[in-house]
Amino acid sequence: MDDKRVLITGAAQGMGRQIAVEMARQGAAYVSVADIATEGAEETLALVEAAGGRGQVVRVDLTDSADVRTMVETAVRGGGGLDTLVNNAGVIDSAFAPELATVDRLPEEVWDRVFDINVKAVYLATQAASAALRASANGPSIVNAASVAGLTGYATPAYVASKGAVVQLTKATAIGLSPEVRCNAFAPGSIETPMARERIASADDPVRQEWLMTGAHLIPRFGRAEEVAEVVCFLASDRASFLTGVTVPVDGGLMAWRGLR
């Protein structure tokens, strides 16, 4: 990531935070930490600086198109350009609805909210950043957060559909911005993040909930955020210079079989 100027959404905690820190550790010149949760984003920025990086916090409401454009403009201004956009932010149906709201019971406003953040914000940020990325002479790229839920079925209709859309949007972006800008995605399995731990803690049977989240992993544990961050940094780096339009699972083998241990 030497000398790259990067913008990461959803970077106040979890995978987004670890991606920001790992990019700084690998030599990124400037890291714009974007999130609606500014307190967490400030904590991420402190970790970026402790890793030897420089950057800024950018508050953004990803459901507001004007806010998304301002986010990109602020990142470009702060870094003196932009080389890497990481569309990491994402939400799941259960953040706004009952845990098992099936497609026949999912409220329309929940569907819209999930799609606004998981898909529309990716499109808006990509569109806003495309000119700056095309102007970059430092291996410009976009990395999108998909999910294994975009590759197979789960009982979360809006999340599954939105992540499937990210996989396809990644391909369309790779086509549309080629050859100047590469675009790839990563598809995590169950990763140990504050959100994952909160989901386990709030379950009626936390032990069973943890098994349900990791039981399909051939590597029998949660993934770690730093393991995801390494893959994202690779996809954003010049070492992946012949990769575009692909989605890379980071899933402990989940997509290899779809069984349960």
Protein Blocks (a to p, Z undefined) as FASTA:
>chain_A
ZZiacddehilgcjllmmmmmmmmnopabdcdddfblmlmmmmmmmmmmnopacdddddd
fkbmklmmmmmmmmmmmnopafbdcdfbccdfklmmcfklcfklmcfklmmmmmmmmmmm
mmmmmmmmmmmmmmpcghpaddddddfklmbccfbfklmmmmmmmmmmmmmmmmmmpckb
ccddddddddddfklmmmmmmpmblmlmmmmmmmmpmbgcdddfklmmmmmmmmmpmklm
mgghiacddeehmmmnopaZZ
